[in-house]
């Protein structure tokens, strides 16, 4: 009964809310769930405001919407469907049971994590098989497409320093990929950079190491101001989490010290025991930072997406704090951004 009431309310609000959307998030299924929708919220969403847009259903097809990215030139969403072992591409400004425009399945992709469409080079990068960075043609589809390049796992290719990469971003000005990773043996956090054009057993172009990236969970990139935002956490004795966002210039290397951090009680980044941080994204359209944290796997009530001004620093209060089951009925995913609908060429989307 509760699910019926929620979805009836959602359908009514879909008709009433103006056509604008910015804050996107998906998730992955808990035991017994067949899939998790991808949802996008309006610019002023706060608290338990419902989403403006939702993609889900049998034609939509994605089992896991945890990792999604928006490509602005094509106005498409690229979803790494981890459990479906595919990257599915959708029109960004549609709702409902939307069919993918193309699907990339490959033995070389496996269970894919974060992806980065790179329109300027006609390429799509992804963390593949939980271990490697692989690059395909941007328009790749089907079951037998070979990657153009592979930067492989450190276990068999020790020069690459890729142990357990996550949270891939692309830096256009330096033509590099960057991932959160963990040093073999010590499990110390670090940010590992590789040239986009690299392939094979090649060393990183650089790494950020040391206390500044301690407890790293995810990274985001602000191209205009050339800043990296690193989401990190530390765990207290009672298993509660102290969260922080460390900000680095995109030229940082070695044991770099952050320019500043966002941390403290007012930030609402500190989370109770049993919760965990998921991801961070930079919104270039509204100039904001978005952080997602998830409730224990048995509940959606404690899910959070906390939104800051991009220049927030130290013990700054967030602009928005979205929470609850509207974020995801399953486990929570990584945030991403799409432009407001009133700032794009609509192409019939409205």
C-alpha positions as CSV (number, residue, x, y, z in Angstrom):
1,X,0.0,0.0,0.0
2,X,2.8,2.4,0.9
3,X,4.5,1.8,-2.5
4,X,1.3,2.4,-4.3
5,X,0.7,5.7,-2.5
6,X,4.3,6.9,-3.1
7,X,4.1,6.1,-6.9
8,X,0.7,7.8,-7.2
9,X,2.1,10.9,-5.5
10,X,5.2,10.7,-7.8
11,X,3.0,10.6,-11.0
12,X,1.0,13.6,-9.9
13,X,4.1,15.6,-9.1
14,X,5.6,14.7,-12.4
15,X,2.8,16.6,-14.1
16,X,3.0,19.6,-11.7
17,X,6.8,20.3,-11.5
18,X,8.3,22.7,-14.0
19,X,10.6,21.1,-16.6
20,X,13.9,21.6,-14.9
21,X,16.3,19.0,-13.6
22,X,19.8,19.0,-12.3
23,X,20.8,16.5,-9.6
24,X,20.9,12.9,-10.7
25,X,21.4,9.7,-8.7
26,X,20.8,6.0,-9.1
27,X,21.6,2.9,-7.1
28,X,21.9,-0.8,-7.1
29,X,19.5,-3.5,-6.0
30,X,19.2,-5.1,-2.6
31,X,18.4,-8.8,-2.3
32,X,15.0,-9.5,-3.9
33,X,15.0,-6.3,-6.0
34,X,15.2,-6.6,-9.8
35,X,16.6,-3.2,-10.4
36,X,16.9,0.4,-9.2
37,X,15.6,3.5,-11.1
38,X,17.7,6.4,-12.1
39,X,16.2,9.7,-10.7
40,X,16.8,13.4,-11.4
41,X,15.8,16.2,-9.0
42,X,15.0,19.8,-9.7
43,X,17.4,22.6,-8.7
44,X,15.7,23.5,-5.4
45,X,15.0,20.0,-4.2
46,X,15.6,19.6,-0.5
47,X,14.7,17.3,2.3
48,X,12.2,14.7,1.0
49,X,11.3,16.5,-2.3
50,X,10.5,13.8,-4.9
51,X,12.4,13.6,-8.2
52,X,11.2,15.3,-11.3
53,X,12.3,12.6,-13.7
54,X,12.7,8.8,-13.3
55,X,13.9,6.1,-15.7
56,X,13.0,2.5,-14.9
57,X,11.2,-0.5,-16.3
58,X,11.7,-3.7,-18.4
59,X,12.6,-1.8,-21.6
60,X,14.9,0.5,-19.6
61,X,16.7,-2.7,-18.8
62,X,19.5,-1.5,-16.4
63,X,19.8,-3.6,-13.2
64,X,22.3,-1.2,-11.7
65,X,22.2,2.6,-12.1
66,X,24.9,3.3,-9.5
67,X,27.4,4.9,-12.0
68,X,26.0,7.3,-14.5
69,X,27.5,10.3,-16.4
70,X,26.0,13.0,-18.7
71,X,27.6,13.8,-22.0
72,X,26.6,17.4,-22.9
73,X,27.4,17.4,-26.7
74,X,25.2,14.4,-27.4
75,X,22.8,15.1,-24.4
76,X,23.1,11.4,-23.5
77,X,23.4,9.5,-20.2
78,X,26.0,6.7,-20.0
79,X,25.1,4.2,-17.3
80,X,27.6,1.5,-16.2
81,X,25.3,-1.4,-15.4
82,X,27.5,-3.3,-12.9
83,X,25.4,-6.4,-12.4
84,X,24.1,-6.3,-16.0
85,X,27.8,-6.2,-17.2
86,X,27.1,-3.5,-19.8
87,X,27.3,0.2,-20.5
88,X,23.8,1.4,-21.6
89,X,23.3,4.8,-23.3
90,X,20.0,6.7,-23.0
91,X,18.6,10.1,-24.1
92,X,19.1,12.3,-21.1
93,X,15.8,14.1,-20.9
94,X,13.3,11.3,-21.0
95,X,11.2,9.7,-18.3
96,X,9.6,6.3,-17.8
97,X,10.5,3.0,-19.4
98,X,13.0,4.4,-21.8
99,X,14.9,2.0,-24.2
100,X,18.7,2.4,-24.5
101,X,19.9,3.9,-27.7
102,X,22.8,1.4,-27.7
103,X,24.3,-1.2,-25.3
104,X,28.0,-2.1,-25.0
105,X,28.6,-5.6,-23.7
106,X,32.1,-7.1,-23.9
107,X,34.1,-9.8,-22.2
108,X,36.6,-7.0,-21.7
109,X,34.1,-4.8,-19.8
110,X,32.7,-7.3,-17.2
111,X,31.4,-5.6,-14.1
112,X,32.1,-2.0,-15.0
113,X,32.2,0.9,-12.6
114,X,32.6,4.6,-13.3
115,X,32.7,5.7,-16.9
116,X,33.8,8.9,-18.7
117,X,32.5,9.8,-22.2
118,X,35.1,11.9,-24.0
119,X,33.4,13.6,-26.9
120,X,36.4,15.5,-28.2
121,X,38.3,12.3,-28.8
122,X,35.3,10.1,-29.7
123,X,36.1,7.8,-26.8
124,X,34.5,6.2,-23.8
125,X,36.7,5.3,-20.8
126,X,35.5,2.9,-18.0
127,X,36.8,1.0,-15.0
128,X,36.4,-2.5,-16.3
129,X,36.4,-5.9,-14.4
130,X,37.1,-4.0,-11.2
131,X,40.7,-3.7,-12.0
132,X,41.6,-1.8,-15.2
133,X,41.0,1.4,-17.2
134,X,39.8,0.5,-20.7
135,X,38.9,2.8,-23.6
136,X,36.4,2.1,-26.3
137,X,35.0,4.1,-29.3
138,X,32.4,6.5,-28.0
139,X,29.7,4.9,-30.2
140,X,30.7,1.3,-29.4
141,X,27.8,-1.2,-29.1
142,X,27.3,-4.9,-29.2
143,X,28.9,-7.9,-27.6
144,X,32.2,-8.3,-29.3
145,X,33.8,-4.8,-29.4
146,X,37.4,-4.8,-28.4
147,X,38.8,-1.9,-26.4
148,X,41.1,0.5,-28.1
149,X,43.5,0.6,-25.1
150,X,43.9,-1.1,-21.7
151,X,45.8,0.0,-18.7
152,X,45.8,-3.2,-16.7
153,X,45.9,-4.4,-13.1
154,X,49.0,-4.1,-11.0
155,X,48.9,-7.8,-10.1
156,X,50.2,-8.8,-13.5
157,X,51.5,-5.4,-14.7
158,X,53.2,-3.8,-11.7
159,X,54.1,-0.6,-13.4
160,X,50.5,0.6,-13.7
161,X,49.8,1.0,-10.0
162,X,46.1,0.1,-10.6
163,X,45.2,-2.1,-7.7
164,X,41.4,-1.4,-7.1
165,X,40.5,1.7,-9.1
166,X,37.2,3.6,-8.5
167,X,35.6,7.0,-9.3
168,X,37.1,7.7,-12.7
169,X,37.3,11.3,-14.0
170,X,38.9,12.7,-17.1
171,X,41.0,15.9,-17.1
172,X,40.8,17.5,-20.6
173,X,43.5,20.1,-20.0
174,X,46.2,17.5,-19.1
175,X,44.6,14.7,-21.1
176,X,44.7,12.3,-18.1
177,X,42.5,9.9,-16.3
178,X,42.4,10.0,-12.5
179,X,41.1,7.3,-10.2
180,X,40.9,6.7,-6.5
181,X,43.0,3.7,-5.7
182,X,44.7,1.8,-2.8
183,X,48.3,0.8,-2.4
184,X,48.9,-3.0,-2.6
185,X,49.8,-4.3,0.8
186,X,49.2,-1.2,2.9
187,X,45.8,-0.3,1.5
188,X,46.8,3.4,1.8
189,X,44.6,5.7,-0.3
190,X,46.0,7.6,-3.3
191,X,44.9,9.3,-6.5
192,X,46.5,7.6,-9.6
193,X,46.8,9.5,-12.9
194,X,47.3,8.0,-16.3
195,X,47.6,9.5,-19.8
196,X,44.4,9.0,-21.8
197,X,46.6,7.6,-24.7
198,X,48.5,5.1,-22.4
199,X,48.1,1.4,-22.9
200,X,49.8,-1.7,-21.5
201,X,52.2,-1.9,-18.6
202,X,52.9,1.8,-18.3
203,X,53.6,3.9,-15.1
204,X,51.2,6.6,-14.0
205,X,51.9,10.1,-15.0
206,X,51.8,11.0,-11.3
207,X,50.0,10.1,-8.0
208,X,48.7,12.1,-5.1
209,X,49.6,10.3,-1.9
210,X,49.9,11.0,1.9
211,X,47.6,12.3,4.6
212,X,45.8,14.7,2.3
213,X,44.1,11.8,0.5
214,X,43.7,9.6,3.5
215,X,40.4,7.6,3.5
216,X,39.7,8.6,-0.1
217,X,36.4,7.3,-1.4
218,X,35.8,9.3,-4.6
219,X,36.9,12.3,-6.7
220,X,35.2,14.9,-8.9
221,X,36.7,17.6,-11.2
222,X,35.9,21.2,-11.8
223,X,37.4,22.1,-15.2
224,X,36.8,25.8,-15.1
225,X,38.8,26.3,-11.9
226,X,41.0,23.3,-12.4
227,X,40.3,21.8,-9.0
228,X,40.0,18.2,-7.8
229,X,37.4,17.5,-5.0
230,X,38.3,14.4,-3.0
231,X,35.7,12.8,-0.7
232,X,37.3,11.1,2.2
233,X,36.3,9.7,5.6
234,X,37.8,8.5,8.9
235,X,36.1,6.0,11.3
236,X,35.8,6.7,15.0
237,X,35.8,4.0,17.7
238,X,32.0,3.8,17.7
239,X,32.1,3.2,13.9
240,X,30.6,6.6,13.1
241,X,32.1,8.4,10.2
242,X,33.8,11.8,9.9
243,X,33.5,13.0,6.3
244,X,35.5,15.7,4.5
245,X,36.0,17.1,1.0
246,X,39.7,17.9,0.3
247,X,40.3,20.4,-2.5
248,X,43.5,20.2,-4.6
249,X,44.7,22.0,-7.7
250,X,44.6,19.7,-10.7
251,X,48.4,19.9,-10.9
252,X,48.9,18.3,-7.5
253,X,51.4,15.4,-7.1
254,X,53.1,13.5,-4.4
255,X,52.3,14.1,-0.8
256,X,50.3,17.2,-1.6
257,X,48.5,19.3,1.0
258,X,45.0,20.3,0.1
259,X,44.2,23.9,-0.6
260,X,41.5,23.6,2.0
261,X,38.9,21.2,3.2
262,X,35.1,21.1,3.8
263,X,34.6,19.4,7.2
264,X,32.9,19.9,10.5
265,X,29.6,19.5,12.2
266,X,27.8,22.2,10.2
267,X,28.6,20.4,6.9
268,X,26.4,17.4,7.8
269,X,29.1,15.2,6.4
270,X,29.5,13.3,9.6
271,X,27.4,10.1,9.5
272,X,26.2,7.5,12.1
273,X,27.6,4.0,12.5
274,X,26.5,1.7,9.7
275,X,26.3,4.4,7.1
276,X,28.9,4.8,4.3
277,X,30.0,7.4,1.7
278,X,29.4,6.6,-1.9
279,X,30.5,9.4,-4.3
280,X,31.0,13.0,-5.1
281,X,30.3,15.1,-8.2
282,X,30.8,18.6,-9.4
283,X,27.9,20.4,-11.1
284,X,29.3,22.8,-13.7
285,X,25.9,24.3,-14.5
286,X,24.9,25.5,-11.0
287,X,28.5,25.5,-9.7
288,X,27.9,23.1,-6.9
289,X,29.4,20.0,-5.2
290,X,27.2,17.0,-4.5
291,X,28.1,14.2,-2.0
292,X,26.1,11.0,-1.5
293,X,26.1,8.8,1.6
294,X,24.1,5.6,2.1
295,X,22.1,4.1,4.9
296,X,22.7,0.5,6.1
297,X,21.6,-2.0,3.4
298,X,18.3,-2.7,5.1
299,X,16.9,0.8,4.9
300,X,16.6,3.8,2.6
301,X,15.5,6.3,5.2
302,X,19.1,7.4,6.0
303,X,20.2,8.0,2.4
304,X,21.6,11.5,1.8
305,X,22.7,13.7,-1.0
306,X,24.3,16.8,0.4
307,X,24.9,19.8,-1.9
308,X,27.4,22.6,-1.3
309,X,28.3,25.8,-3.2
310,X,31.5,24.9,-5.2
311,X,33.4,27.5,-3.2
312,X,32.3,26.2,0.2
313,X,35.1,25.8,2.6
314,X,35.8,24.6,6.2
315,X,32.8,24.2,8.4
316,X,30.3,25.4,5.7
317,X,26.6,24.6,5.8
318,X,25.2,22.8,2.8
319,X,22.8,24.5,0.3
320,X,20.6,21.4,0.1
321,X,20.3,18.1,2.1
322,X,18.1,15.6,0.2
323,X,17.2,12.4,2.0
324,X,15.2,9.3,2.3
325,X,13.5,6.8,0.0
326,X,13.0,9.3,-2.9
327,X,16.8,9.1,-3.5
328,X,16.8,5.4,-4.0
329,X,14.6,2.5,-3.0
330,X,17.7,0.3,-3.0
331,X,21.3,0.9,-2.2
332,X,22.4,4.4,-3.1
333,X,24.6,5.4,-6.1
334,X,27.0,8.2,-7.1
335,X,25.6,11.6,-7.9
336,X,25.9,13.3,-11.2
337,X,24.6,16.5,-12.8
338,X,22.6,17.4,-15.9
339,X,21.9,21.0,-17.1
340,X,18.7,22.8,-16.2
341,X,16.1,22.1,-18.9
342,X,15.6,25.8,-19.5
343,X,19.3,26.3,-20.5
344,X,19.6,23.6,-23.2
345,X,18.4,23.3,-26.8
346,X,15.3,21.2,-26.0
347,X,15.2,19.2,-29.3
348,X,11.5,18.3,-28.5
349,X,12.3,17.1,-25.0
350,X,9.7,19.4,-23.4
